[in-house]
Amino acid sequence: MPSPIRPSTLNSPGGSINFQRTPPRISDPLVVVPPGLPTGGPLEIGEAYVRGEWTCEHLDEFMAHIFREPVKKRTSFERFALLSHVVKEKLLNPQRGKGAYHVGDFHYNLGNPLFEKMLDRTMSYTCGYWPHASNLLSAQNAKLDLICRKLRLEPGMTVADIGCGWGNFARFAATNYGVSVVGVTVSTEQANFAREFCQGLPVTILLQDYRSLEGQFDRVVSIEMIEAVGKKNLPVYFETVHRILRDGGLFALEVISAESYSRNSNWNLDQYILWLVKYIFPNGYLPSIKELASPCSELFLLQDWHSFGEDYDKTLMAWASNFRHAWPEISHGYDESFKRRWEFYLYSCAALFRVHLVHLYQILYSKGPTADRLYPVR
């Protein structure tokens, strides 16, 4: 059934407008932006929101309208800004060496109390799986179990968790499937939390770059970490997984994907990603479908490709609600601009998934043929 119409008001120095919407449709009317609100796209709109120059009751719905606007012709300045970002990705390799730790320092080391209040008690900072879930916790547990089932985990297996976060998958897999897990992260805050979170379980947490991981594993999992790898390092990332995965082993990859920075990409998407990279995830890069499929030509066999980006809309909205309700309790460590930046990030990302400008995939690869036939797991 359609969700109820939610009227909303947008306020800016130039005045206010009222608008309402039903669930996203191609025929939705465009929002008329009042005078005083920047019209340079999500980059300028986001910066103005953080400065407190405009507000909106339902920020996710307003940004969904913005993202649905027809692609406009880029100005010379906008083309230069986009080109500068692409050149940085292709030539400078900002994720190399100490740069690999930058996202940990900038984002994940903001303080565990912030994430403990925003996330659920599994500390899952990735998309939940909502087909049969009634709340965020059940959605995250369902997603963790989905990955374990896709990997066909059995007691005694060894698993490498590339980008282990706060140890949520490692704890779940070790507890429920009897496997041993080695997790790697570049965040000091995450590593310290994960070691305590997984205490008493066959879990080892390493504070290091994934490229330094040694050993051989029956399974490899990487849940929404590849977005921090960078375009230039994608081949090394997949080669690293291939090196540490035993023959016949399975690799489960969860990834946010977009066809961004290309000639045919959506201008609003490119503008928003520039904002996201500048203020939330430094040096982030969303791989394309082609880049995710390319390892199958030399390194892996493709076993399954599962898309459920709609579930990220629900997940992000749950995080945003938790964040807003917890703000009075955690606000002493942050200023108002941080609050507004975080709000814009969460609600705008929800809108991106709602209008299908970005996608969430779980991809299952194997290193050569597997002993048993692998039927899709849902």
C-alpha positions as CSV (number, residue, x, y, z in Angstrom):
1,M,0.0,0.0,0.0
2,P,1.2,3.5,-0.7
3,S,2.6,5.3,2.3
4,P,0.7,8.4,3.5
5,I,1.4,11.8,1.9
6,R,3.8,13.8,4.1
7,P,3.5,17.5,3.6
8,S,6.8,19.4,4.0
9,T,8.0,22.9,4.1
10,L,11.3,24.3,3.0
11,N,12.6,27.5,4.5
12,S,15.3,29.7,3.1
13,P,16.3,33.4,3.2
14,G,14.2,33.9,0.1
15,G,11.0,32.5,1.6
16,S,9.2,29.2,2.1
17,I,7.5,26.6,-0.1
18,N,5.2,23.8,0.7
19,F,5.2,20.5,-1.1
20,Q,3.9,17.0,-0.6
21,R,4.6,13.7,-2.3
22,T,3.6,10.1,-2.5
23,P,6.2,7.3,-2.9
24,P,8.7,8.1,-5.7
25,R,7.3,8.1,-9.3
26,I,8.8,9.3,-12.5
27,S,5.9,11.7,-12.9
28,D,6.6,13.5,-9.6
29,P,6.6,17.3,-10.1
30,L,9.8,19.1,-9.6
31,V,10.3,21.2,-6.6
32,V,10.4,25.0,-7.3
33,V,13.3,26.3,-5.3
34,P,12.6,29.6,-3.5
35,P,15.0,32.6,-4.0
36,G,18.0,32.5,-1.8
37,L,18.6,28.7,-2.0
38,P,21.7,27.8,-4.0
39,T,20.9,26.3,-7.4
40,G,24.3,24.9,-8.1
41,G,23.3,21.3,-7.3
42,P,23.8,19.1,-4.3
43,L,27.3,20.3,-3.6
44,E,26.2,23.9,-3.0
45,I,22.9,23.0,-1.6
46,G,24.6,20.7,1.0
47,E,27.1,23.3,2.0
48,A,24.3,25.9,2.5
49,Y,22.4,23.4,4.6
50,V,25.4,22.8,6.8
51,R,25.8,26.6,7.2
52,G,22.2,26.7,8.4
53,E,20.9,28.8,5.4
54,W,17.9,26.6,4.8
55,T,15.9,23.9,6.5
56,C,13.3,21.3,5.5
57,E,10.9,19.2,7.5
58,H,11.5,16.1,5.4
59,L,15.0,16.5,4.0
60,D,15.1,13.1,2.4
61,E,12.0,13.8,0.3
62,F,13.3,17.2,-0.8
63,M,16.6,15.7,-1.9
64,A,14.8,12.9,-3.7
65,H,13.1,15.7,-5.8
66,I,16.5,17.3,-6.4
67,F,18.0,14.0,-7.5
68,R,15.1,13.4,-9.9
69,E,15.6,16.7,-11.8
70,P,16.7,16.3,-15.4
71,V,20.4,16.3,-16.0
72,K,21.6,19.8,-16.9
73,K,24.6,20.8,-18.9
74,R,27.7,21.3,-16.7
75,T,29.3,24.7,-16.5
76,S,33.1,25.1,-17.2
77,F,33.7,25.4,-13.4
78,E,31.7,22.3,-12.6
79,R,33.5,20.3,-15.3
80,F,36.8,21.5,-13.9
81,A,35.8,20.5,-10.3
82,L,34.8,17.0,-11.5
83,L,37.9,16.6,-13.7
84,S,40.1,17.5,-10.7
85,H,38.5,14.8,-8.6
86,V,38.8,12.2,-11.4
87,V,42.5,13.1,-12.0
88,K,43.2,12.8,-8.3
89,E,41.7,9.3,-8.3
90,K,43.4,8.1,-11.4
91,L,46.9,9.6,-11.0
92,L,47.6,10.5,-7.4
93,N,46.4,7.4,-5.6
94,P,45.4,9.1,-2.4
95,Q,44.6,5.7,-0.7
96,R,48.2,4.6,-0.9
97,G,50.4,4.2,2.2
98,K,49.4,6.5,5.1
99,G,46.5,7.7,2.9
100,A,44.8,4.4,3.5
101,Y,44.3,5.4,7.2
102,H,42.8,8.8,6.4
103,V,39.2,7.7,6.2
104,G,39.7,6.0,9.6
105,D,41.0,9.1,11.2
106,F,38.5,11.4,9.5
107,H,35.3,9.4,9.8
108,Y,35.4,6.2,11.9
109,N,37.5,7.8,14.7
110,L,34.8,10.4,15.4
111,G,34.0,8.6,18.6
112,N,32.4,5.2,19.3
113,P,29.6,6.8,21.4
114,L,28.3,8.5,18.3
115,F,28.0,5.3,16.4
116,E,26.7,3.3,19.3
117,K,23.8,5.7,19.5
118,M,23.2,5.8,15.8
119,L,23.5,2.1,15.0
120,D,22.0,-1.0,16.5
121,R,23.7,-3.1,19.1
122,T,25.4,-5.3,16.5
123,M,27.3,-2.1,15.5
124,S,26.6,-2.7,11.8
125,Y,27.4,0.4,9.8
126,T,26.2,-1.2,6.5
127,C,22.9,-1.9,4.8
128,G,20.3,-4.1,6.6
129,Y,18.2,-6.8,5.0
130,W,14.6,-6.0,5.4
131,P,12.4,-8.6,3.6
132,H,11.1,-10.1,6.9
133,A,12.6,-7.6,9.4
134,S,10.5,-5.3,11.6
135,N,13.3,-3.1,13.0
136,L,16.9,-2.2,12.5
137,L,18.4,-4.8,14.7
138,S,16.5,-7.7,13.1
139,A,17.4,-6.3,9.6
140,Q,21.1,-6.2,10.5
141,N,21.1,-9.7,12.0
142,A,19.3,-11.0,8.9
143,K,21.9,-9.4,6.6
144,L,24.8,-11.0,8.6
145,D,23.1,-14.4,8.5
146,L,22.5,-14.0,4.7
147,I,26.2,-13.5,4.1
148,C,27.1,-16.5,6.3
149,R,24.7,-18.7,4.4
150,K,25.9,-17.4,1.0
151,L,29.5,-18.3,2.1
152,R,28.3,-21.8,3.2
153,L,30.2,-21.4,6.5
154,E,31.0,-24.5,8.5
155,P,32.5,-25.0,11.9
156,G,36.3,-24.8,11.8
157,M,36.6,-22.7,8.7
158,T,38.9,-19.7,8.6
159,V,37.5,-16.3,7.4
160,A,39.2,-13.1,6.5
161,D,37.1,-10.0,7.1
162,I,38.5,-7.1,5.1
163,G,37.2,-3.9,6.6
164,C,35.8,-5.5,9.8
165,G,34.5,-2.3,11.3
166,W,33.5,-2.8,15.0
167,G,33.6,-6.5,14.6
168,N,29.9,-7.2,13.9
169,F,30.4,-9.8,11.2
170,A,33.3,-11.5,13.0
171,R,31.3,-11.8,16.2
172,F,28.2,-13.1,14.5
173,A,30.0,-15.6,12.3
174,A,32.2,-16.9,15.2
175,T,29.2,-17.2,17.5
176,N,26.6,-18.7,15.2
177,Y,28.7,-20.7,12.7
178,G,31.8,-21.8,14.7
179,V,34.4,-20.2,12.4
180,S,37.6,-18.4,13.1
181,V,37.9,-14.8,11.8
182,V,40.7,-12.5,11.2
183,G,39.5,-8.9,10.7
184,V,41.4,-5.9,9.5
185,T,40.6,-2.2,9.9
186,V,42.4,1.1,9.6
187,S,40.5,2.7,12.5
188,T,42.0,2.7,16.0
189,E,38.5,3.3,17.5
190,Q,37.1,0.3,15.6
191,A,40.0,-2.0,16.4
192,N,39.8,-1.3,20.1
193,F,36.0,-1.7,20.2
194,A,36.1,-4.9,18.1
195,R,38.7,-6.6,20.3
196,E,36.5,-6.1,23.3
197,F,33.3,-6.9,21.4
198,C,34.7,-10.2,20.2
199,Q,36.5,-11.1,23.4
200,G,36.4,-14.9,24.2
201,L,35.7,-15.8,20.5
202,P,38.2,-17.2,17.9
203,V,38.5,-13.7,16.4
204,T,41.7,-11.7,15.8
205,I,41.4,-8.0,15.0
206,L,44.4,-6.3,13.1
207,L,44.9,-2.6,12.8
208,Q,46.5,-2.6,9.4
209,D,46.1,-2.0,5.6
210,Y,44.3,-4.9,3.9
211,R,47.2,-5.2,1.5
212,S,49.4,-6.4,4.3
213,L,47.2,-9.3,5.2
214,E,48.9,-12.7,5.2
215,G,47.9,-16.3,5.3
216,Q,45.3,-18.5,3.6
217,F,41.6,-18.5,4.3
218,D,38.7,-20.7,3.4
219,R,36.5,-17.7,2.9
220,V,36.9,-13.9,2.5
221,V,34.2,-11.3,3.2
222,S,34.3,-7.6,2.6
223,I,31.2,-5.6,3.6
224,E,31.1,-2.1,2.2
225,M,34.8,-1.5,2.5
226,I,35.7,-1.4,-1.2
227,E,34.3,2.1,-1.4
228,A,37.4,3.3,0.5
229,V,39.8,1.4,-1.8
230,G,39.9,3.9,-4.7
231,K,39.7,3.4,-8.4
232,K,43.4,3.0,-8.9
233,N,43.7,0.3,-6.3
234,L,40.8,-1.9,-7.3
235,P,43.1,-4.4,-9.2
236,V,45.3,-4.7,-6.1
237,Y,42.3,-5.2,-3.9
238,F,41.0,-8.1,-5.9
239,E,44.5,-9.5,-6.3
240,T,44.9,-9.4,-2.5
241,V,41.7,-11.4,-2.0
242,H,42.8,-13.9,-4.7
243,R,46.1,-14.3,-2.9
244,I,44.7,-15.1,0.5
245,L,41.8,-17.2,-0.6
246,R,42.2,-20.9,-0.9
247,D,41.4,-22.7,-4.2
248,G,37.7,-23.4,-4.4
249,G,37.1,-20.8,-1.7
250,L,34.3,-18.2,-1.7
251,F,34.5,-14.4,-1.5
252,A,31.4,-12.4,-0.5
253,L,31.6,-8.7,-1.4
254,E,28.9,-6.2,-0.4
255,V,29.3,-2.9,-2.3
256,I,27.7,0.4,-3.0
257,S,27.9,1.0,-6.7
258,A,27.3,3.9,-9.1
259,E,28.0,4.8,-12.7
260,S,29.5,8.1,-11.6
261,Y,32.1,10.4,-13.2
262,S,31.3,9.1,-16.6
263,R,30.1,11.0,-19.7
264,N,26.6,9.7,-19.2
265,S,26.5,9.9,-15.4
266,N,23.8,12.0,-13.6
267,W,25.0,15.5,-12.9
268,N,23.3,15.6,-9.5
269,L,24.9,12.3,-8.5
270,D,28.3,13.6,-9.4
271,Q,27.7,16.8,-7.5
272,Y,26.6,15.0,-4.4
273,I,29.5,12.6,-4.4
274,L,31.8,15.6,-4.5
275,W,30.1,16.8,-1.4
276,L,30.3,13.4,0.2
277,V,34.0,13.0,-0.5
278,K,34.7,16.5,0.8
279,Y,32.8,16.3,4.1
280,I,32.1,12.6,5.0
281,F,34.2,10.0,3.3
282,P,37.5,11.4,2.1
283,N,38.9,9.7,-1.1
284,G,35.8,7.6,-1.4
285,Y,35.0,6.0,-4.8
286,L,31.9,4.0,-5.8
287,P,32.9,1.2,-8.3
288,S,30.8,0.6,-11.4
289,I,29.3,-2.6,-12.5
290,K,32.0,-3.0,-15.1
291,E,34.7,-2.6,-12.5
292,L,33.0,-5.2,-10.2
293,A,32.7,-7.7,-13.0
294,S,36.2,-7.3,-14.4
295,P,37.9,-9.6,-11.9
296,C,35.9,-12.5,-13.2
297,S,37.9,-12.5,-16.4
298,E,41.2,-13.5,-14.7
299,L,40.8,-14.1,-10.9
300,F,37.4,-15.4,-10.0
301,L,34.2,-17.1,-11.2
302,L,31.0,-15.1,-10.7
303,Q,28.6,-17.2,-8.6
304,D,25.8,-14.8,-7.6
305,W,24.9,-11.1,-8.0
306,H,22.2,-9.9,-5.6
307,S,20.7,-6.3,-5.6
308,F,18.7,-4.9,-2.8
309,G,19.4,-1.1,-2.7
310,E,15.9,-0.3,-1.6
311,D,16.8,-1.7,1.8
312,Y,19.4,0.9,2.2
313,D,16.7,3.6,2.1
314,K,15.1,2.0,5.2
315,T,18.5,1.5,6.9
316,L,19.6,5.1,6.5
317,M,16.3,6.5,7.6
318,A,16.6,4.3,10.8
319,W,20.1,5.7,11.4
320,A,18.9,9.3,10.8
321,S,16.1,8.8,13.3
322,N,18.5,7.3,15.9
323,F,20.9,10.2,15.4
324,R,18.3,12.9,15.8
325,H,16.9,11.3,18.9
326,A,20.3,10.8,20.5
327,W,21.6,14.3,19.6
328,P,20.9,15.9,23.0
329,E,22.9,13.1,24.6
330,I,25.9,13.2,22.3
331,S,25.9,16.9,21.3
332,H,28.5,18.0,23.9
333,G,31.3,16.5,21.6
334,Y,30.2,18.2,18.4
335,D,28.9,21.5,17.1
336,E,25.8,22.5,15.2
337,S,27.5,22.3,11.8
338,F,28.5,18.7,12.5
339,K,24.9,17.9,13.3
340,R,23.6,19.5,10.1
341,R,26.4,17.8,8.0
342,W,25.5,14.4,9.4
343,E,21.8,15.0,8.8
344,F,22.4,16.0,5.2
345,Y,24.6,12.9,4.7
346,L,22.1,10.4,6.1
347,Y,18.9,11.8,4.5
348,S,20.5,12.6,1.1
349,C,22.0,9.1,0.9
350,A,18.5,7.6,1.7
351,A,17.2,9.7,-1.2
352,L,19.9,8.5,-3.6
353,F,18.9,4.9,-3.0
354,R,15.2,5.8,-3.2
355,V,15.6,7.2,-6.7
356,H,18.0,4.4,-7.7
357,L,21.0,6.7,-8.5
358,V,23.2,4.4,-6.4
359,H,22.8,0.6,-5.9
360,L,23.7,-2.0,-3.2
361,Y,25.0,-5.3,-4.4
362,Q,26.1,-8.5,-2.7
363,I,28.4,-10.4,-5.1
364,L,29.6,-13.9,-4.6
365,Y,32.9,-14.9,-6.3
366,S,34.7,-18.2,-6.2
367,K,38.4,-18.9,-6.7
368,G,38.0,-21.5,-9.4
369,P,35.3,-24.2,-9.4
370,T,33.6,-25.2,-6.2
371,A,33.1,-28.7,-4.8
372,D,29.3,-28.3,-4.8
373,R,26.9,-26.5,-7.0
374,L,26.0,-23.1,-5.6
375,Y,22.3,-22.2,-5.8
376,P,21.4,-18.6,-5.0
377,V,20.7,-17.9,-1.4
378,R,18.2,-15.3,-0.3
